[in-house]
Amino acid sequence: MNKDIMGLNPQLVWKHFYALTQIPRPSGHEEASAQYVMDFAKEHGLEAFRDEVGNVIVRKPATSGMENRKGVVLQGHLDMVPQKNSDKAHDFEKDPIEAYIDGEWVTANGTTLGADNGMGLAASLAVLESKDIAHGPIEVLMTIDEETGMTGAFGLKGGVLKGDILLNLDSEDEGELYVGCAGGTNANVKFEYKEEAAPAGMVGYDLEIRGLKGGHSGMEIILQRGNSNKLMFRFLYEVMDMDVRVSSVDGGSLRNAIPRECFVKVAVPSAKAAGFEAKVKEFEATFLSELALVDENLTFKAIKCDAPTKVMDADVQKKLTYAIYACPNGVARMSDSMVGLVETSNNLARVEVKGGEGKVLCLLRSSVDSAKLDLENQIASVFKLAGFEVWMDGQYPGWKPNLNSPILTTMQEVYQKMYGKVPTIKAIHAGLECGLLGGVYPNWDMISFGPTIRYPHSPDEKVKIDTVEKFWNFLVETLKNVPVK
């Protein structure tokens, strides 16, 4: 493991990126990273302030001879997704990320890396610090809480920013320019149940699904990876006739992360314990066979433990099992207008059952509003049939592509001159803040781009070292070639 990240090129970018890995910044806890930016701006004599909701805005004047160029807003988010392997001891609110160089990549030890969107922040800070880049007026907008609620984007007021062009630095494939994104909705399910005394003569088991890759619930939903919640309840459906009783469920974590693990405590009649254990082994083999090419490290185990004293009401348990098993998950429809783009999907992200209460959390995405509404209604119907409370919130709009964008034309020409090929134009099945920000500033000409990042929102997250330099050089040349006002 080589931890000399700050020695990589471009050094200004990696310096700031490494500094950000040392600052705990999970969603909802961005104060330290915001203060880092504010202190940086003060040190370099730059105008900086925080708006009403907590976003950080920094301004840098145009360099000599570039005063007549259109103003550019460089945009990213201050927070990161806190995901770790279950055997990793890490407190995302206190501990730094253990980032290191692994061949051609920079990754982290058992946790998310925070390249999403630490790389965008680092590049923005490098532009602000650099003394040898030609550019027009620059504003940097760093939003809060992008990963869990887009709170910063929702709270941004019109009239605060002066720029004409938004460069969102939050995409994850170098050589691609993103011109559109999906909108999203949170689906929420809540229910109560009676805790009953476990029947006599039961054996306790801790059911554990581990080893799934998970990942970003938008960009990587197309990879058809396993969803630990869906797999677990598929199994529970199949063992209903064994009189298995559920005591608790802890499956998945964040809405925007495909669930990698699910833990269920159950009670099984002692006379059926051997058959239950055999069924677990059978299903582990089935899951591995079905997911061999995408989740080869999956494990499904039943670990004997003390029998739980309390279990779910049998009727509610059955309804929950039916509902989770039936709930739509994964890709619902591919786009007809853009090859390879997911149009509509759902991530059944979180299932929690304990102490007489249960909840299910999903994140739906679609670039077609009517299709998103249809999927909302499907999910609501499943859980309403079970008698559970269902509501939708957190809706945010998509970003409609504008293929006649002037900055798109400029960036295509710049990239071709630099690298001898035209960059790929894409839309993304994820909730970039551009959709919200463009609603507040409809005059903005917007593009999203970035270096190559793999497995964001999972402990396998990594950023490809050589693409960071290409991304940086492209950003610098783009700023130099921004059109006049």
C-alpha positions as CSV (number, residue, x, y, z in Angstrom):
1,M,0.0,0.0,0.0
2,N,1.5,3.3,-1.1
3,K,-0.2,6.2,0.8
4,D,1.8,9.0,-0.9
5,I,-1.3,10.4,-2.6
6,M,-0.1,14.0,-2.4
7,G,2.8,13.1,-4.7
8,L,0.4,12.3,-7.6
9,N,-0.2,14.7,-10.5
10,P,-1.8,17.2,-10.6
11,Q,-0.4,17.9,-7.1
12,L,-2.8,20.8,-6.3
13,V,-5.8,18.6,-6.9
14,W,-4.5,15.6,-5.0
15,K,-3.4,17.9,-2.1
16,H,-6.9,19.1,-1.6
17,F,-8.4,15.6,-2.2
18,Y,-6.2,14.1,0.5
19,A,-7.0,16.9,2.9
20,L,-10.7,16.1,2.3
21,T,-10.2,12.4,3.1
22,Q,-8.9,13.5,6.5
23,I,-12.1,15.5,7.3
24,P,-15.1,13.5,8.3
25,R,-18.0,14.6,6.1
26,P,-20.9,12.1,5.9
27,S,-24.2,13.7,4.7
28,G,-25.6,16.0,7.4
29,H,-22.2,16.5,9.0
30,E,-20.4,18.8,6.5
31,E,-19.4,21.6,9.0
32,A,-15.8,20.6,9.1
33,S,-15.4,20.4,5.3
34,A,-17.3,23.7,4.9
35,Q,-14.9,25.3,7.4
36,Y,-11.9,23.9,5.5
37,V,-13.1,25.7,2.4
38,M,-13.9,29.0,4.3
39,D,-10.4,28.9,5.9
40,F,-8.9,28.2,2.5
41,A,-10.7,31.2,1.0
42,K,-9.6,33.5,3.8
43,E,-6.0,32.4,3.4
44,H,-6.0,33.2,-0.3
45,G,-7.9,36.5,-0.1
46,L,-11.0,35.2,-1.8
47,E,-14.6,36.3,-1.2
48,A,-16.5,33.5,0.5
49,F,-19.7,33.1,2.4
50,R,-22.3,30.5,3.4
51,D,-25.9,31.0,2.3
52,E,-29.1,30.5,4.4
53,V,-29.1,26.7,4.0
54,G,-25.3,26.2,4.6
55,N,-23.9,26.0,1.0
56,V,-20.4,27.5,0.6
57,I,-19.9,30.0,-2.2
58,V,-16.4,31.3,-3.2
59,R,-15.6,33.9,-5.8
60,K,-12.4,34.5,-7.8
61,P,-12.0,37.4,-10.2
62,A,-11.1,36.9,-13.9
63,T,-7.5,36.8,-14.8
64,S,-6.0,39.6,-16.8
65,G,-7.5,39.8,-20.3
66,M,-10.4,37.4,-19.5
67,E,-12.7,39.9,-17.9
68,N,-15.1,39.8,-20.9
69,R,-15.7,36.0,-20.6
70,K,-18.9,34.5,-19.4
71,G,-18.9,33.7,-15.7
72,V,-18.5,30.0,-14.8
73,V,-19.9,28.3,-11.7
74,L,-17.9,25.2,-10.7
75,Q,-20.2,23.0,-8.6
76,G,-19.9,20.0,-6.3
77,H,-21.1,18.8,-3.0
78,L,-19.5,18.8,0.4
79,D,-20.8,15.4,1.7
80,M,-19.9,11.8,1.0
81,V,-21.7,8.5,1.3
82,P,-20.7,6.7,4.5
83,Q,-20.5,3.0,3.7
84,K,-18.2,0.4,5.2
85,N,-17.7,-3.3,5.4
86,S,-19.4,-4.9,8.4
87,D,-16.0,-6.0,9.8
88,K,-14.5,-2.5,9.5
89,A,-14.3,-0.4,12.7
90,H,-14.9,3.1,11.4
91,D,-16.9,6.1,12.7
92,F,-17.6,8.4,9.7
93,E,-18.4,11.3,12.0
94,K,-14.9,11.1,13.7
95,D,-12.5,9.0,11.7
96,P,-10.5,10.0,8.6
97,I,-10.7,7.9,5.5
98,E,-7.7,5.5,5.1
99,A,-7.0,6.3,1.4
100,Y,-4.1,4.6,-0.4
101,I,-2.7,4.0,-3.9
102,D,-3.5,0.6,-5.3
103,G,-1.8,0.3,-8.7
104,E,-3.6,2.5,-11.2
105,W,-6.2,3.6,-8.6
106,V,-6.7,5.4,-5.3
107,T,-9.1,3.6,-3.0
108,A,-9.8,3.2,0.7
109,N,-9.4,0.6,3.4
110,G,-12.8,-1.0,3.9
111,T,-14.9,2.2,3.5
112,T,-16.1,4.5,0.8
113,L,-13.4,6.8,-0.5
114,G,-15.3,10.0,-1.0
115,A,-14.0,10.6,-4.5
116,D,-17.7,11.2,-5.0
117,N,-17.6,14.2,-4.8
118,G,-14.2,14.9,-3.2
119,M,-12.6,15.0,-6.6
120,G,-14.9,17.7,-7.8
121,L,-14.3,19.8,-4.7
122,A,-10.5,19.3,-5.0
123,A,-10.5,20.4,-8.6
124,S,-12.5,23.5,-7.7
125,L,-10.1,24.4,-4.9
126,A,-7.2,23.9,-7.2
127,V,-8.7,26.3,-9.7
128,L,-9.2,28.9,-6.9
129,E,-5.6,28.4,-5.7
130,S,-3.8,28.3,-9.0
131,K,-1.9,31.3,-10.2
132,D,-1.3,30.2,-13.8
133,I,-4.7,29.4,-15.2
134,A,-6.5,31.8,-17.6
135,H,-10.1,32.1,-16.8
136,G,-13.1,34.5,-16.7
137,P,-15.0,35.2,-13.5
138,I,-15.2,32.1,-11.3
139,E,-17.7,31.1,-8.7
140,V,-17.5,27.8,-6.8
141,L,-20.7,26.4,-5.3
142,M,-20.3,23.6,-2.8
143,T,-23.7,22.3,-1.6
144,I,-24.6,20.4,1.5
145,D,-26.4,17.0,1.9
146,E,-26.5,16.1,-1.8
147,E,-26.3,12.4,-1.1
148,T,-29.4,12.0,1.2
149,G,-31.7,14.9,0.3
150,M,-30.1,17.4,-2.0
151,T,-30.9,19.9,0.8
152,G,-28.3,22.4,-0.5
153,A,-29.6,22.4,-4.0
154,F,-33.2,22.6,-2.8
155,G,-32.3,25.6,-0.6
156,L,-30.3,27.6,-3.0
157,K,-31.9,31.0,-3.7
158,G,-32.0,32.8,-7.1
159,G,-29.9,35.9,-7.5
160,V,-27.0,34.7,-5.3
161,L,-24.8,33.5,-8.1
162,K,-23.8,35.6,-11.1
163,G,-22.4,33.1,-13.6
164,D,-23.8,32.1,-16.9
165,I,-22.3,28.5,-17.2
166,L,-22.5,25.7,-14.6
167,L,-19.8,23.0,-14.7
168,N,-21.0,20.3,-12.4
169,L,-17.9,18.2,-11.4
170,D,-19.8,15.2,-10.1
171,S,-19.8,12.7,-13.0
172,E,-17.7,9.5,-13.0
173,D,-16.4,8.6,-16.4
174,E,-13.6,10.6,-17.9
175,G,-14.2,11.4,-21.6
176,E,-17.9,11.7,-21.2
177,L,-20.0,14.8,-21.0
178,Y,-23.3,14.5,-19.2
179,V,-26.2,16.7,-20.5
180,G,-29.2,15.2,-18.6
181,C,-30.1,13.2,-15.5
182,A,-33.0,11.4,-13.8
183,G,-35.4,12.8,-11.3
184,G,-36.1,10.9,-8.1
185,T,-38.6,10.1,-5.3
186,N,-38.3,8.6,-1.9
187,A,-40.9,5.9,-1.1
188,N,-41.5,5.4,2.6
189,V,-43.4,2.5,4.3
190,K,-44.2,2.3,8.0
191,F,-46.1,-0.3,10.0
192,E,-46.6,-1.5,13.5
193,Y,-46.9,-5.1,14.8
194,K,-47.5,-6.9,18.0
195,E,-44.5,-8.6,19.6
196,E,-45.5,-12.1,20.7
197,A,-43.8,-14.5,22.9
198,A,-41.8,-17.0,20.8
199,P,-43.5,-20.5,20.8
200,A,-41.9,-23.1,23.0
201,G,-39.3,-25.5,21.5
202,M,-37.7,-23.1,19.1
203,V,-34.1,-22.8,17.9
204,G,-32.6,-19.4,17.3
205,Y,-30.7,-18.4,14.1
206,D,-29.0,-15.3,12.9
207,L,-29.5,-15.2,9.1
208,E,-26.8,-13.2,7.3
209,I,-26.4,-12.2,3.7
210,R,-23.0,-10.6,3.1
211,G,-20.5,-10.1,0.4
212,L,-22.6,-8.4,-2.2
213,K,-21.0,-5.5,-4.1
214,G,-23.8,-3.0,-3.8
215,G,-22.9,0.3,-5.3
216,H,-24.6,3.4,-6.6
217,S,-28.4,2.8,-6.8
218,G,-28.6,4.9,-10.0
219,M,-25.5,4.5,-12.1
220,E,-24.9,0.8,-11.1
221,I,-28.5,-0.4,-11.0
222,I,-28.0,-1.5,-14.6
223,L,-25.3,-4.0,-13.5
224,Q,-28.1,-6.3,-12.0
225,R,-26.3,-6.9,-8.8
226,G,-28.0,-8.7,-6.0
227,N,-30.2,-6.8,-3.5
228,S,-29.7,-8.3,0.0
229,N,-33.2,-7.4,1.1
230,K,-34.9,-9.0,-1.9
231,L,-32.7,-12.1,-1.6
232,M,-33.5,-12.5,2.1
233,F,-37.2,-12.2,1.8
234,R,-37.2,-14.5,-1.2
235,F,-35.8,-17.1,1.2
236,L,-38.2,-16.2,4.0
237,Y,-41.1,-16.7,1.5
238,E,-39.8,-20.2,0.7
239,V,-39.6,-21.3,4.3
240,M,-43.0,-20.1,5.4
241,D,-44.3,-23.7,5.7
242,M,-41.5,-24.4,8.3
243,D,-43.2,-22.0,10.7
244,V,-40.2,-19.8,10.9
245,R,-40.8,-16.7,13.1
246,V,-39.0,-13.4,12.5
247,S,-37.8,-11.5,15.5
248,S,-35.9,-8.6,13.8
249,V,-34.7,-7.4,10.4
250,D,-31.7,-5.1,9.6
251,G,-31.3,-4.9,5.9
252,G,-29.4,-2.3,3.8
253,S,-28.5,1.2,4.8
254,L,-28.8,4.3,2.6
255,R,-31.4,4.9,-0.1
256,N,-28.8,5.6,-2.7
257,A,-26.7,2.5,-2.1
258,I,-27.8,-0.9,-3.4
259,P,-28.1,-3.0,-0.2
260,R,-25.1,-5.3,0.3
261,E,-26.1,-7.0,3.6
262,C,-29.2,-8.1,5.4
263,F,-29.4,-9.6,8.9
264,V,-32.5,-11.4,10.3
265,K,-33.0,-13.1,13.6
266,V,-35.4,-15.9,13.5
267,A,-36.9,-18.7,15.6
268,V,-37.3,-22.2,14.0
269,P,-39.1,-25.2,15.5
270,S,-36.4,-27.5,16.7
271,A,-38.0,-30.4,14.8
272,K,-37.4,-28.5,11.6
273,A,-34.0,-27.0,12.3
274,A,-32.1,-29.5,10.2
275,G,-34.3,-28.9,7.2
276,F,-34.0,-25.2,7.7
277,E,-30.2,-25.4,7.7
278,A,-30.3,-27.4,4.6
279,K,-32.6,-24.9,2.9
280,V,-30.1,-22.1,3.7
281,K,-27.3,-24.0,2.1
282,E,-29.5,-24.7,-0.9
283,F,-30.4,-21.0,-1.3
284,E,-26.8,-19.9,-0.9
285,A,-25.9,-22.2,-3.8
286,T,-28.8,-20.8,-5.8
287,F,-27.9,-17.2,-5.2
288,L,-24.3,-17.8,-6.1
289,S,-25.3,-19.6,-9.3
290,E,-27.6,-16.8,-10.4
291,L,-25.3,-14.0,-9.4
292,A,-21.9,-15.7,-10.2
293,L,-20.8,-13.0,-12.7
294,V,-21.8,-9.9,-10.6
295,D,-21.7,-11.0,-6.9
296,E,-19.2,-13.9,-6.7
297,N,-18.4,-13.2,-3.0
298,L,-22.0,-13.5,-1.8
299,T,-22.4,-15.6,1.4
300,F,-25.7,-16.7,3.0
301,K,-25.4,-18.2,6.5
302,A,-27.6,-19.4,9.4
303,I,-25.7,-19.1,12.6
304,K,-27.2,-20.8,15.7
305,C,-27.9,-18.5,18.6
306,D,-30.2,-18.2,21.6
307,A,-33.8,-18.4,20.6
308,P,-35.4,-14.9,20.6
309,T,-37.9,-14.5,23.3
310,K,-40.2,-12.3,21.2
311,V,-41.2,-12.5,17.5
312,M,-43.4,-10.6,15.1
313,D,-47.1,-11.1,14.9
314,A,-47.5,-14.0,12.4
315,D,-50.0,-12.2,10.2
316,V,-47.9,-9.0,9.8
317,Q,-44.8,-11.1,9.2
318,K,-46.6,-12.9,6.3
319,K,-47.8,-9.6,4.9
320,L,-44.3,-8.1,5.1
321,T,-42.8,-11.1,3.4
322,Y,-45.3,-11.0,0.6
323,A,-44.8,-7.2,0.1
324,I,-41.0,-7.2,0.1
325,Y,-40.9,-10.2,-2.3
326,A,-43.4,-8.5,-4.6
327,C,-42.0,-5.0,-4.5
328,P,-40.5,-3.8,-7.8
329,N,-36.7,-3.5,-7.6
330,G,-34.0,-2.8,-10.1
331,V,-34.3,-1.7,-13.7
332,A,-38.0,-1.2,-14.6
333,R,-37.4,0.2,-18.1
334,M,-34.5,1.2,-20.4
335,S,-34.6,4.4,-22.4
336,D,-36.0,4.3,-25.9
337,S,-34.2,7.5,-26.9
338,M,-30.6,6.9,-25.6
339,V,-29.1,3.4,-26.0
340,G,-27.8,1.9,-22.8
341,L,-29.5,4.4,-20.5
342,V,-31.8,3.2,-17.7
343,E,-35.0,5.2,-17.9
344,T,-36.8,4.0,-14.7
345,S,-35.7,2.0,-11.6
346,N,-36.2,1.4,-8.0
347,N,-33.8,0.5,-5.2
348,L,-35.4,-1.3,-2.3
349,A,-32.8,0.1,0.0
350,R,-33.7,-0.4,3.6
351,V,-35.8,-2.8,5.7
352,E,-35.8,-2.5,9.5
353,V,-38.0,-4.4,11.9
354,K,-37.6,-4.2,15.7
355,G,-39.5,-3.4,18.9
356,G,-43.0,-3.5,17.4
357,E,-42.2,-1.1,14.5
358,G,-41.1,-1.6,10.9
359,K,-40.0,0.6,8.0
360,V,-39.1,0.1,4.3
361,L,-37.3,2.8,2.3
362,C,-36.9,3.0,-1.4
363,L,-35.4,5.4,-3.9
364,L,-37.1,5.6,-7.3
365,R,-35.5,7.2,-10.3
366,S,-36.7,8.1,-13.8
367,S,-36.0,10.5,-16.6
368,V,-39.8,10.4,-17.5
369,D,-42.0,11.9,-14.9
370,S,-45.1,9.9,-15.9
371,A,-43.1,6.6,-15.6
372,K,-41.8,7.6,-12.2
373,L,-45.3,8.3,-11.0
374,D,-46.4,4.9,-12.3
375,L,-43.7,3.2,-10.4
376,E,-44.6,5.2,-7.3
377,N,-48.1,3.9,-7.6
378,Q,-47.0,0.3,-8.1
379,I,-44.9,0.4,-4.9
380,A,-47.6,2.1,-2.9
381,S,-50.1,-0.5,-4.1
382,V,-48.0,-3.4,-2.9
383,F,-47.6,-2.1,0.6
384,K,-51.1,-0.7,0.9
385,L,-52.4,-4.2,0.1
386,A,-50.4,-5.3,3.1
387,G,-52.2,-2.6,5.2
388,F,-49.1,-0.5,5.7
389,E,-48.8,3.3,5.7
390,V,-47.1,4.6,2.5
391,W,-46.0,8.0,1.5
392,M,-43.7,9.7,-1.1
393,D,-41.4,12.6,-0.4
394,G,-38.1,14.2,-1.5
395,Q,-39.1,14.5,-5.1
396,Y,-36.6,16.2,-7.3
397,P,-36.7,17.0,-11.0
398,G,-34.7,15.6,-13.8
399,W,-32.5,17.6,-16.2
400,K,-33.6,17.6,-19.8
401,P,-30.7,17.4,-22.3
402,N,-29.9,20.4,-24.5
403,L,-27.8,19.2,-27.4
404,N,-27.7,22.7,-28.7
405,S,-25.8,23.9,-25.6
406,P,-23.0,26.4,-26.5
407,I,-20.7,25.2,-23.7
408,L,-21.3,21.6,-24.9
409,T,-20.0,22.7,-28.4
410,T,-17.0,24.4,-26.8
411,M,-16.1,21.4,-24.7
412,Q,-16.4,19.0,-27.5
413,E,-14.0,21.0,-29.6
414,V,-11.6,21.5,-26.8
415,Y,-11.6,17.8,-25.9
416,Q,-11.0,16.8,-29.5
417,K,-8.1,19.1,-29.9
418,M,-6.5,17.8,-26.7
419,Y,-7.1,14.1,-27.0
420,G,-7.9,13.5,-30.7
421,K,-11.4,12.2,-30.2
422,V,-14.9,13.6,-29.6
423,P,-16.1,13.0,-26.0
424,T,-19.2,10.8,-25.6
425,I,-22.4,12.7,-24.8
426,K,-24.6,11.0,-22.2
427,A,-27.4,11.4,-19.8
428,I,-27.1,9.7,-16.4
429,H,-29.5,7.6,-14.3
430,A,-28.8,9.5,-11.1
431,G,-29.9,12.6,-9.4
432,L,-27.3,15.2,-10.3
433,E,-28.1,18.6,-8.7
434,C,-28.3,20.2,-12.2
435,G,-32.0,19.5,-12.4
436,L,-32.7,21.5,-9.2
437,L,-30.1,24.2,-9.9
438,G,-31.3,24.8,-13.4
439,G,-34.8,25.4,-12.1
440,V,-33.5,28.2,-9.9
441,Y,-31.2,29.6,-12.6
442,P,-32.9,28.8,-15.9
443,N,-30.3,30.9,-17.8
444,W,-27.5,28.5,-16.9
445,D,-25.8,26.5,-19.7
446,M,-24.9,23.3,-17.9
447,I,-22.5,20.3,-18.3
448,S,-21.4,17.6,-15.9
449,F,-18.1,15.8,-16.1
450,G,-15.4,14.3,-14.0
451,P,-12.6,11.7,-13.7
452,T,-13.3,7.9,-13.7
453,I,-14.7,6.6,-10.4
454,R,-15.8,3.1,-9.9
455,Y,-18.1,1.6,-7.4
456,P,-19.2,4.8,-5.7
457,H,-21.4,4.5,-2.6
458,S,-19.7,1.2,-1.7
459,P,-16.5,0.2,0.1
460,D,-15.0,-0.7,-3.2
461,E,-15.1,2.9,-4.4
462,K,-11.9,4.0,-6.3
463,V,-10.7,6.7,-8.7
464,K,-8.4,6.1,-11.6
465,I,-5.2,8.1,-11.2
466,D,-4.4,9.0,-14.8
467,T,-8.0,10.2,-15.5
468,V,-7.7,12.8,-12.8
469,E,-4.9,14.5,-14.7
470,K,-6.9,14.3,-17.9
471,F,-10.0,15.7,-16.2
472,W,-8.0,18.5,-14.7
473,N,-6.3,19.5,-17.9
474,F,-9.6,19.4,-19.7
475,L,-11.1,21.6,-17.1
476,V,-8.3,24.1,-17.4
477,E,-8.6,24.3,-21.2
478,T,-12.3,24.6,-21.0
479,L,-12.0,27.6,-18.6
480,K,-9.5,29.2,-21.1
481,N,-11.9,28.8,-24.0
482,V,-15.2,29.9,-22.3
483,P,-17.0,32.2,-24.8
484,V,-17.2,36.0,-24.4
485,K,-20.3,37.5,-22.9
